[in-house]
Amino acid sequence: MTLQNETTPLLRTSSGQQEDAPKGWFKRALRTVFHVENRILFAGFLITLSFSFTQVPLLYVFRLMECDIYYDTHPPYEGDGDRCSVNSISAGTATQFSILGMSTTLCGTINLFVTGWMSKKYGPRAAILVQTFVPAIRVLTQIIGVVAGRREGILIIQATQLITILGGPAGYILMANIITGELVEPTRRTAVFGQLQGTIMLGQGIGYLVGGMLGDIDLRAPFDTAFVFFLISAVYVQLALPYIDPASMTDGKKSDKGAIAAFLAPLKILIPQRLRLADGRIKKHYGVIFLCAGIFIGVLATGYAPLLIQMYATGNLGFSQADNGWLMSGFAMMRALFLISAFPKIISSGRRWMTPPSAPEGTNEQTDEAQLPTDPAEFDAPVGDQADEEPVKPPAHSKQGDRKEYLFDLVFLRWSLLVDGALTTLAAFATEKWHIYLATFLLPLGSGTAPAAKGVITDMCSGSQRADALNAVTLVENIARLATQGLFGFVFSTFSNLGIAYVTFFCNAAIAVLGMGVLLFSHFPPEGAQVIDQEKDEDGDEEQERTEA
């Protein structure tokens, strides 16, 4: 019989458990790799990669079709060089590509409303599955257009943009952000929003390069590849992303609003919030309105920068299409690197700096007691006994009183716009090719505006409004992108005719500073205030107020 004393462990570690230690480490490593955050990020990368294969080849497809149309009514080309290097062909290609871009943006904006409604009706996973499978049908139809060629091919490809209303890039990005907002812990939301945008940029960078190389081999190859990858993405979404009950996104309360009202629910975010202050008074809060206005102006200022740099480099520094391809691919890669690796560290460090940990005097003993588990369920279970369940229920929304922790996100958002504008002006001083490449290396350092905005608005709104808030931000960004194409396209053209195209960069910076000024009026609700969600029943006699801390 073995003697025991006070230092003898009550439970001995068996040799079998020691042998299972490597196995337990492997399980933990697998759980880390296949964590829900990583699965969401890989979904964003894979779907974006599928969309990006055809972006560069589409321009060349239109050019060849316009070229064939031109020589149907003109004598055959005789001479050296590219037979499609004719001003009329270039003008026709630019026109068709502009129509494609505008129709994509318009249909994508409608798609945001359709996707948001679908998410509330069938759940985010079903919605993102539709946003992945429907584009496969669109690419399959575009293949028919590529084979048809000439005027018929152009009409088919242009018509396929109507399919974007049901499923397109705007919708899947929205759903990826909504799934992130619902499943990721509140304190990590902003960082993961940034990483998600980074993986999206990474998918774009790789897709542009691979799509261009495949297009050089065969005109159909990028479209065939995109079709296969869309199907792979759809299977991955179904198997890897967890199911989220639509009821959990609205706290289990079904709305009696009509279908049209539910369809347009994201627009409700753009009206002033009603708050119940700590003393019981009701007050309107305009933080979200100024936030969305600042986001709009920020995208208006910076959204045109990538295209502006391409056009300036082409017209003033003699960049070729290959040069621009490498330029934009490098730009996307640098943004991805910044958002995936540096952005989360900046957010976490900034939060620690603005909210240093502090504990009131005399509370150390209580804190220590609170940290000691007193219930058997609070003790860690052995690795092999833990259930592998998905966190399909969104985490509880953080309390208003704790939102001072997220103040840095808003501060970062304001200064990020200023930094973005300042870095954009550097391109105005470029006189050599390497200057532009240097600007492309520095510009991504101001890329955290969009994810920071999503993190801020999800903390300003109540938990049941989170999906609509992200939808509203995406809608504002889409409208701003459409506006910036028209505004700065005209500004750049005007300054180019005057021989001072570089002044456009200074206009970008000035509008960015204006956006920062607007964001200075955006604030979180006061300490202790509660956001009030109002819903009226069908008769309009009752008003149900749901308050969320």
N, C-alpha and C positions, 0 to 999 in steps of 0.2 A: 504494500500500500504506500502510495507516494504522499509524503508530508506536504502540507500546504500552510502558507502564512499569508500575511496581508499583501505581499507583493506578487503572489502567485496568480497569473491570469486565470479568470474563471472559465474562459472559453479558449481552448487551444486551437491553433491553426493546423489543420490536418495536412499531411503530405500531398493529398489529392488536391486540396485547394491551392497549395503552392505550385503544383504542376499546372493548374489552370490559370495562373497569373498571366502568362503570355497570351492565352486565349482571351482573357478579359481585356487586356490592353488592345488586342486586335478589334474586339467588339466596340470598344470606346472610340477607336480610330475610325471605324466604319460609320458609327453614329455621327461623328464630327463631319466626315466627308458628305454623308447623305442627310445632313441636317436640313430642315425645311428651308432655311434661308438660302443655302447653297443650291437647292433644287429650284427655287424661284429664280435665282440669278442665272443658272444654266438655261432655264426655259427662256428667259429674256435674250440670252446670247443666241440660242439655237433658232428661235423664231426670227430674230433680226437678221441672222445670217441667211435664212431662207428668202427674206424680202430683198436683201441687198444684192443677190446674184444678178438680178436683171436690171438694176438701176443704170449702170454704165452701158450695157449692150442696147438698151432701149434707144438711146441717142443715136447710135450707129445704125440701128434698124430703121429709124425714121429717115436718116440721111440716105440710106440705100434705096428706100422706097421713093423718096422725093427725087432721087437721081433717076430711077427708072421712069417715073412719071414725066420728068423733064425731057428725056431722050425719046419718049413716045411721040413728041411733037416737034423735036428738033433733030437736025442731022447728027449722025454718029460722031463721037468725039475722035479727033485726030490730033496726035501730038504726044508729048511726054507728060509724065506726072499723073496725078489722080484725075480721072475723068469727072469726078463729082465735085471738084474744086471750082464751082461756079457760084457767083453771088446769088443768083435766083434760087439755087438749091439750098445754100446756107440759110437764106431768109425763110424759105419754106420749112426747113428743118426746125429753125428757131421758133417759128409760129406754132408748129404742131407740138413741139415740146412744151411751149408755154401753155397751150390749151390743155395738155396732159397734166401739167403741174397744177393749174387752177382747178381743173375738174377733180383731181385727186384731193386737193385741200378742201373743196366744197363738199364732196361726198364723204370725206373723212370727218368733217365737222358733224354732218348728219349721223354718221356712224357712231359718234360719241354718245348721242342720245339713245340710239338703238341698243348699243352695248350696255349702257347704264341701266336701261329698263330690263334688258335680258339678265343682267347680273342679279337684280332684285327679284326677278321672277323665277329663275332656274339656278341661281348660284354663280359665283365667279368662275369656278372651274368649267362649267358648261359654256359660259360666255366666252372665255378665252379659247376653248376648244373650237367654237364656231369661228372665232377670229383667226384661227389657224387653218381650219379645213376649207373655209370659203375661198381664201386667197389661192388655194391649190386649184380650185375650179377656175379662178380668174387666170392663173398662169396657163392652165390647159387651153383656155380660150385664146390667150395671146399666142400660143404656139400655132393655132389655126391661122391667126393673122399673119404671123411671120411666114408661114408656108404660102399663104395667098399672095402676099406682096402687093406692091403698088397702091392704088387708091383704096381698093377693097381691104387690104391689110391694115392701112392706117385707120380706116373707119372701124374695123373690128377691135383694134387695140384701144382706140379712144372710147368705144362703147363699153369695153370691159371695166372701165372705171366706175360704172354704175353698180357693179358687183361690190365695190368698196363700201357701199352703204350698209351692207350686211356684215362684211368682214374685211378689215384692213389694218394698216399699221397703227392708226390712231387708237383703234379699239383694243388691240392686244397690249399696247403700252399702258393704256388706262387700266386694264384688268390686272396686269402684272403689278402695278402700283397699288391697286385696291387689295389684292391678295397680300401684298407686303404690309399694307396698313392694318389689315385684319389679324394677321398671324404673328407679326414681329412685335416684340416688347416695345412699349412706348419710348423707352430711353434709347432704343437702337433704331427707331424708325428712320430718322433723318439720315443716319449713316448708311443704312441699307438702301434707302432711296437713291443715294449717291452711287453706291456700288451697282445698283440695278442699271442706272443710266450709264455707268462705266462699261458694264458688260454689253449693253446695247451698242455703245460706240465701238467696242471691240468687234462685235459681230458685223457692224457696218464696214469697218476698216478691212477686215478679212474678206468680206463679201464683195466689196468693190474690186479688190485686187484679183480674187479668184474668178469673179464674173467677167472681168475684162480679159483675162488670159484665156478663159474658155471660149469667149466670143471670137478671139483671134483664131482658134482652132476650127470652130464651127458656129454659125450664127444661131442655131437652135440649141446648142449645148447648154448655155446658161439657163434657158427656160426649162429644159428637161431636168437639169440639176435642181432648180428651184422647186419644181413640182414634187420630186422625190423627197427633198428635205422638208417640204411642208407636211407631207404624209408622215415622215419620221417625227416631226415636231408634234403633230396631233396625237400620235401614239404616246409620246413622252408625256405630254400634258395630262392625258387620261390616266397614265400609270403613276406618275411621279408627284403630281400636285395634289394636295389633300382636298377633300370635299368640305366646303363651308356652307352651312345651312343658311339660306337667305334670311330666315327669321332672326338669326343671331346678329345680323348686321343692323337690325332695327330694334334690338332688345326684346325680340319676341312679340312685338306689338304690330299687328297688321293695320295698315292705313286704309281708310274708307275713301280715299281720294280716287277720282276717276282715272282712266287709263291715260288721258292726255295730260292731266296734272302730274301723274307719276312720271310720264315721259319727260316732262319739262322740269322735273324737280331740281336738277342742278342749278337752274337759274335762280331758285329761291335762296341759294347761298349768297347771291350778290345783293341781297337786301339787308338792311341793318339788323343785327342780332338784338334780341331782348334779353337783358340780364336781370337777375334778382340779386341785388347787392346784399352784403352781410347784414345790413340794418333793415332788410325787408323791402326797400324801395326798388321799383322797376325802372330800368334805365336802358336806353338804346346804346349800342356799341358799334362803332364804325371801323373797327380794326380790320375786318375781313375785306371790306370795300376798298380801303386804302391799300391793303396788301395786294388785291387783284389788280388795282390800277397801277401799282408799282411794277407788278409782274408784266403787265401789258406793255408798259413803257420800256421796261428792261429788254423784253424780247424784240420790241420794235427797234431798239438801239443795237442789239448784238446779233439778232437772228440773221441779218443779211451779211454779216462779216465773212463767213466762209466763201460765199459766192462773190462778194466784193473783192476779196483777196485774189481769187482766181482770175476775175476779169481784169483787175489792175495788173497782175503779174503777166497776163497774156498780152495786154495792150501796151504796157510800158517796159516790160523786162523780157519780152520775147519768149515766154513760157510756151511749150508745146503741150499737146494733149497728154502725152506721157508724163511730162513734168507736173502737170496739174493732178494727174492720177496719183503720183507719189506724194504730192503736196497734201492732198486731201486725206489720203490713207495715213500719212504721218500725223496729220492733225487729229484724226479720229483715234489713232493709237495713243497719242499723248494724252488726250482727254480721258481715254479709258484708264490709262495708268494712274493719272491723277485722282480720278473719282474712286477707283477700286482700292488704291493703297493709301494715298495721302489724305483724302477728304474725311474718311472716318476718324483718323487720328486728330485732324484739326478740330473736328466737332467735339470729340471727347475731351481733348486738352482744353479747349475753350470753355467748355462747361465746368470743368474742374477749376479753372482760373476764376470764373465769374461766381461760382457757388462753392467756395472751399468748405470741406466738411467741418462742422462745428457741433459741439454738444453742450447744453447748459450745464453749469456747475451743479454738483450734487446729484447727477443722474447716472453716474457711472455704474453704480450697483444695480439700478433698475435696468440699465441697458444690458449688463452682463446677464442678469436673470432672464431677460427677454430672449436672449440668444440661446439659452439652454433649452433643448427640446424636453417637453414633459409628456408628450403623447407618443405611443408606439409608432403611429403613422408618420411621425416627423423624422424618424431615424432612417438613414440611407439603407436601402435594400441591397443585398448582394447583386453584383452585375448580372448574373445569370437569371435572377428572379424578377428583374424589372420588366414591366410590360412595355412593349413597343407600340404605344398608342400615339396617334397623330394629335397635335394640338389644334383640332378643328374648331374649337370654340375660341373666338378672339379674346385676348387678354383684357382684363378690366381697364377701362379708360382712366388715365391718371387724373388725380384730383386737381381742381383749379389751384388750390393752395400750393401744389407742388410744381406749378408751371414756371416758377422763377428759375427752375433748372434749365428750361428751354429758352431763356432770354438770349443766350449766346447765338442760337440759331437765327433769330431775327437780326441781331447785330451783324452776324456773318453775312446774311442776305443783303443788307444795306451796303456793306463795304465791298462785297463781291462784285456788285454792279459797278462801283467806282473803279475797282481794279480792272475789271473787264474792259471798261471804256478807256482807261489809261493805256492798257496793253494794246488795244486796237489802234490807237494813235501811232504806235511805234511803226506800224506798216507804212504810214504816210512818209516816213523818212527813208524808205528802202530805195536804194539806187543800184543794188546788185542782187543777183539771184539768191545768194546766201543770206542776204538780209531778210528776204521773205521766208526762207526756211527757219531762220532764227525767230521771226515773229510767230511762225506756226508752232515752234517749240514753247514759246512763252504764253501764247494766248490761252491754252488750256488751264493755266493757273487761275483763271477767273471763271471756271466752268461749274462752280458749285451753286450757282444761283437757282437753277430749276429744282434740284433735290432739296435745297434748304427751304424753298418756298413751299414745297409739298409737306415737309416736316412741320413748318410753322402753321399752315392752315389746318392740318389735322389736329394740332394742339389747341387752336383757337375755337374749333367747332366741337360740338358734342359728339359722342361716340356713334350715335345713330345717323349723324350727318356726314360721317367720315367719307363714305363712298361718293356721296354727292359733292363733297368739297373737292376731292381729287378730280372728279369729273369736271367741276367748274374751272379748276386751275388749268386742266388740259384744254378745255374749250377756249379759255382766254389766250393761252399760248398759241393755239391754232389760228385764231382770228388775228392775233398780232403778227404771226408769220405771214399770213396772207396780206396784211396791211404793209408790212415792211418790204415785201417784194414790189408792191406798186410804188410806195413812197421813195425808197432808195434807188429803185430802178430808174425813176425819173430824175432824182438828184444826181446820180452817177452819170447818166446820159448828158445832163445839162453841163456839169463841170467838165466832162470829157470833151465836149464841143468847145469849151473855153480853154482847154489845155491845162486844167488844174484839177485833174481827177482825184488827186491825193486829198483835196479838201473834204471829200466825202467821209474820210476817216475821222476828221475833226467833228463833223456833224454827228457821227455815231457817238463819239465821246460826250458831246454836249447833251444829247438825249439821255445817255446813261446817267449823267449827273442829275438830270431832271428826275429820272426814275428813282434815284437814291433819295432825292428831296421828298418825293411823294411817300416813300416808305418810312420816312421819319415820323409821319402822322399815324402809322400803323402800330398799335400796341396790343398786348394781351389784355384780357379782362382784368379788372381790379382784383386784389387779393380777397378771397372769400366769396367772390361773385359766382353765380351759377347761370349757365346758359339755359334759356327756356325754349323748348320746342313746342310750337303750337299746332294743333291739328283740330279742325272743326269737323263735326259729323255732317251727315248729309243734309239735315235741316238747318244747320248753322246755329242751333240754339245752345249747344254745349261747346266749351273750349277745354280741351284736355291739355294740361301743362305737365310736361315731363322734364324734370330737372336732373342734370347729371353733374356730379361734382367734378 
